[in-house]
C-alpha cells in the first residue's frame, strides 16, 4: 500500500492530465525510505555493473528495433525512459512496472524517416506488461531484385516494488523474417528507486542473450549495455506540472550518450521537447477521459523528420485522465 | 454468276445458321478443302462442328445484327478450318502433331475470364480481352460462352521499319545532376529478338574491364517450339560465360529488335564511336515475338508481370503494326494494351507506321451514291478491310481485270469465287455489326492473282449513307485513287499508347563502304516522308508526337549481314530508318521520366511528352506531326512542376549491391561546387553507425561494415545518406546480410 502511494506520488505525474495531483506529502513521508532505496539502488547498480563486466560491442542491426523506444510521449522527451514511468512498450525499464496501477493498451505507429514503418501494440497491467512490435522497410528498389526488411519483436516484463525500491526483468524475442531468417532473445534487468520527487533507475540490456541465430548456424552477439537515468517532477499549480528526465544511455561504452527532455502539462494538454543524443525531439498530447493521443517528431539533420503517433486506452484502474 | 446471284439474297436467321450455311457453301466450292486420306471424315467432322456452332450460337440469343465473330475467322471456318488452304493470309494458326488445326484468337469478354472460356484454356487475359487457341469446333463452344462478346483473329503485324540522342536532348538529362539514365526502369522490347551478346547491353560488374554481366533481365522467345522458351538473367550470363550459345538459343536474325533496343537502352560501350541509347542504364526485357497480335498482347503482359514482380516501372516498345483493324482504338489488341497500362509506372510506345507516302487508304462519304476505286495487287495476294456505319446499308462489289463480277450485299458474303484473274472473296459484315464500335466491317480478299493486277471495287449506299474507310491489309498492294491519310498502324490507334511518328535527323553517315549521303531524300528536321499520319478513324490526333527516325545508327545484331553502305565502320552498329527507330527514342525518354517519377501513369506520361514537345518552324500540330518533336530535356524538366533542377542541389546515393555481404558498395554523385561531403550510415533508430568523408571527384565508396565502435555491423536494416554542404541525399535503405 505504501509503495502504491509512493508510486502515485511520482510516476503518474508524467502522465497526461490533471487527474492525479502531485502528492508532496506522500513524498515527504517517504523521505527516509527514499534514502534507503537510494542505497539499495546504488548497491544493486554496482552488482549489475560487476555482472555486466563491460558493455559488449555489437552495433546496430536487427536488434536496433528495440532501440526505437516506447510511446510518442517518451520519445518526445528525448527517449529518456529509464526513470520515467512510461508505458508497456518494448525495451523500457521493467522495474517501472512495479508502480503500474492501471491496465492500459497502447498502439503505436512510427514512420522511421520514410525508410521503414514501426508498429507496436502493448498491454500493461500492475506489475506485468507484454508488447509486440513489427518493423517493415517496405520494398527497397536499388538493383535488379527488390528486397524488403521485416522483423517482429515480442517483449514480456514484470516488476515488483520493495518499499521505494523496484526491480524488474524483461524478456525480449526478435525474429527477422526477410530478406533472411534469424531469431534471438535477450533478458534485461532494471532497477528503480524513488527519492521524493526524484526517481533514479538502472537498466542492463541483454544481460543474458542467445544472440541472433541465422541460417546455417551463424550467430551474432546481441549488444549488452548499461543505462542510467534520473527523473523529477514539480507541480507548479493544480493544473500545471513540469517533469524532466535524463538518461545516460550505453553508459561506460565508447558510444555513450545523454538523452533527456522536459514535459509541461496544462490540464489535458501536454507539450514536450528533448534531445535524443543525435537530434531534437518535439511532442504534444491531448487526453480525454480514458484515452490519450500522443504525437512526436524526431529531427535529424541528415535523415529528416520522423513522426510517431501513439494512442493509449486506460482499460481499468485509475480515474479519468489518470494513467 | 448464278452462285453470286444466289448470294445476293441477304441471309436470314442467326449467326450460327449463317456459319452453317457458309460451311455448306465452302463444301460446294471446294478450294481449301483437305485432300487425301480421311477427306470424308474431315468433311463430316467439320459439318458436325458447324451444326454444333449453329445450335450453340442460336441458343446464345444475342441481338440478331451484332457480330460475335471476326470475318477473318468466319472465312477460316468457311475454308474448313485448315491451317493454310484458303485461310486468310496472316491468320495465326498451328497444326498439332495429330493434324488438328488451331487458330489463336482474342476474345473480348464482359467480365474477367477464369482459367477457361467456352471450355477452352485461356493462355492470357486482361480485364476484357482473353487469348485462347481453338479448333473450328471449339470456336463454336467459345462463342456459346455468354461472357464472350466478340472473337477476333490474331493477325500478323510487321516490324515497322548518334545524333538523334542529342537532337531530342536526352544527353542533357543524362548529364544533369541529379540526372536520369533509366536506372531502375525496365525497357521492354517486343520485336524480332535481341543480340544479347552485344556489348551495348552488357555491363562490367566486377570492374575487370570485361563486360561479363547483362542488363537483359529476361528474354522470352515466342518462336521457339510450340510454347516458346524463356530465359532469365542468370541463364544469359551463363551463356555469356561460355564460348557457344549455351542454353540461350534465342538469336535475332532480322536485327530489327537489336537495333530498336540499342536506341532505347544501348549504352554504346561496344564501340569507341559511341551510339549511346536514350536510357543507357535501363534494364531490358526482350520478347522475340511471332508478330501475331495475340502473342504481342501476351508479350506485353509478360513484360509488365516481370516488372511488377521486381517492383520496377516499365515501358514497352512496339515497333510493329499493321492495318487489319478498325483504326479507332477498339480492336482487341488495342483494348488489351489499354487495360495493361492502367497501373501506375507502366507505358507503351508504338511506332506510327511507315505508310505515310503509300496510297493504301480510301475513304468516301456516300448519300445514295457509290464510290469506285481500284485495288492493285502487289503480289499474288491482296486484301483490304472497309468499315462503314452500323446503321447504314452498303453493298460491295468487285470486278476482276477481265470483268468477272463478285458481289456481297450488305450483311452477306460472296464466298470464294474463282475468276479468270484469281479467286475473290468479299464478306460484307455477314455476321452483323462489330460490337466493339457498332460499325460494319467488310473484308475483301484476292488470291492467286497477278502482281500489278487491278481489281475494281465499288461501294454503294443502299440506305443510311455515311462515311466509309478502307485500308490495304497485306504488306503489298495499293489503292489507285487512294491516299495516305489515317495510315497509323494498329495498335497505334489505341487510346492507351503513345504513338510516334518520324522526322529526319541525319542525312549522311560513315560506313564500311565509305561516307554515305542521302541528302536528296532526307532533310534534317523535316517530317519523314514515310511517317504514317492520322487522324484515327474516330477523329483523334495520332501520332502523339514525332522523334528522329531517319537515319539512325544503333546496335547491329551479329546474326545479320548488313549492307556495307549501312554498316558503321566499327562493325557493330548499323543505320536504319523508320518509325520503328523513332518509337524507341520515346521509349527511352519514358524510361528517363519513370526513373525520375516511377509512379507516373500512362496518361501523365503521354501528357508530359505532348506538352513538352518542341514545336519549331518545321512543325504544324496535327495528324502528321502530332503535337511536335520529342524533347526529353523539356519533358524531364516539366515533371512535378520543376522536374530536373537546372543545376543539381543535392547529392544522390545508390547502393550497388543490396543486401550487402561482407562489404557495402555505394555509388554517389555530388553537386557541382561541393566542398565537403560524408557518407553516413545510421541504424533504423537513427543512431550513427558509420561515417566517412567522401573524396572529391570520386563516385564510389566501399564500407567494410566496420562501425565507429570498431566492430562489425550486425545483420539488419541501416539508413544511408550522403550529407554535404550542399544538402543531403535521399535515404538509401541498406540491408546487411549475415
Boltz contact constraints between the chains, C-beta under 6 A:
constraints:
  - contact:
      token1: [A, 57]
      token2: [B, 709]
      max_distance: 6.0
  - contact:
      token1: [A, 57]
      token2: [B, 711]
      max_distance: 6.0
  - contact:
      token1: [A, 58]
      token2: [B, 714]
      max_distance: 6.0
  - contact:
      token1: [A, 59]
      token2: [B, 689]
      max_distance: 6.0
  - contact:
      token1: [A, 59]
      token2: [B, 707]
      max_distance: 6.0
  - contact:
      token1: [A, 59]
      token2: [B, 709]
      max_distance: 6.0
  - contact:
      token1: [A, 59]
      token2: [B, 711]
      max_distance: 6.0
  - contact:
      token1: [A, 59]
      token2: [B, 713]
      max_distance: 6.0
  - contact:
      token1: [A, 60]
      token2: [B, 683]
      max_distance: 6.0
  - contact:
      token1: [A, 60]
      token2: [B, 689]
      max_distance: 6.0
  - contact:
      token1: [A, 60]
      token2: [B, 713]
      max_distance: 6.0
  - contact:
      token1: [A, 61]
      token2: [B, 714]
      max_distance: 6.0
  - contact:
      token1: [A, 61]
      token2: [B, 715]
      max_distance: 6.0
  - contact:
      token1: [A, 61]
      token2: [B, 716]
      max_distance: 6.0
  - contact:
      token1: [A, 62]
      token2: [B, 716]
      max_distance: 6.0
  - contact:
      token1: [A, 64]
      token2: [B, 683]
      max_distance: 6.0
  - contact:
      token1: [A, 64]
      token2: [B, 684]
      max_distance: 6.0
  - contact:
      token1: [A, 64]
      token2: [B, 685]
      max_distance: 6.0
  - contact:
      token1: [A, 67]
      token2: [B, 685]
      max_distance: 6.0
  - contact:
      token1: [A, 68]
      token2: [B, 685]
      max_distance: 6.0
  - contact:
      token1: [A, 112]
      token2: [B, 684]
      max_distance: 6.0
  - contact:
      token1: [A, 113]
      token2: [B, 731]
      max_distance: 6.0
  - contact:
      token1: [A, 115]
      token2: [B, 719]
      max_distance: 6.0
  - contact:
      token1: [A, 115]
      token2: [B, 731]
      max_distance: 6.0
  - contact:
      token1: [A, 115]
      token2: [B, 733]
      max_distance: 6.0
  - contact:
      token1: [A, 116]
      token2: [B, 684]
      max_distance: 6.0
  - contact:
      token1: [A, 137]
      token2: [B, 717]
      max_distance: 6.0
  - contact:
      token1: [A, 137]
      token2: [B, 733]
      max_distance: 6.0
  - contact:
      token1: [A, 139]
      token2: [B, 311]
      max_distance: 6.0
  - contact:
      token1: [A, 140]
      token2: [B, 733]
      max_distance: 6.0
  - contact:
      token1: [A, 141]
      token2: [B, 184]
      max_distance: 6.0
  - contact:
      token1: [A, 141]
      token2: [B, 311]
      max_distance: 6.0
  - contact:
      token1: [A, 142]
      token2: [B, 655]
      max_distance: 6.0
  - contact:
      token1: [A, 142]
      token2: [B, 658]
      max_distance: 6.0
  - contact:
      token1: [A, 143]
      token2: [B, 658]
      max_distance: 6.0
  - contact:
      token1: [A, 146]
      token2: [B, 310]
      max_distance: 6.0
  - contact:
      token1: [A, 146]
      token2: [B, 311]
      max_distance: 6.0
  - contact:
      token1: [A, 149]
      token2: [B, 717]
      max_distance: 6.0
  - contact:
      token1: [A, 149]
      token2: [B, 735]
      max_distance: 6.0
  - contact:
      token1: [A, 179]
      token2: [B, 659]
      max_distance: 6.0
  - contact:
      token1: [A, 179]
      token2: [B, 735]
      max_distance: 6.0
  - contact:
      token1: [A, 180]
      token2: [B, 737]
      max_distance: 6.0
  - contact:
      token1: [A, 214]
      token2: [B, 738]
      max_distance: 6.0
  - contact:
      token1: [A, 218]
      token2: [B, 738]
      max_distance: 6.0
  - contact:
      token1: [A, 220]
      token2: [B, 714]
      max_distance: 6.0
  - contact:
      token1: [A, 254]
      token2: [B, 709]
      max_distance: 6.0
  - contact:
      token1: [A, 255]
      token2: [B, 709]
      max_distance: 6.0
  - contact:
      token1: [A, 300]
      token2: [B, 686]
      max_distance: 6.0
  - contact:
      token1: [A, 302]
      token2: [B, 680]
      max_distance: 6.0
  - contact:
      token1: [A, 302]
      token2: [B, 721]
      max_distance: 6.0
  - contact:
      token1: [A, 302]
      token2: [B, 723]
      max_distance: 6.0
  - contact:
      token1: [A, 302]
      token2: [B, 728]
      max_distance: 6.0
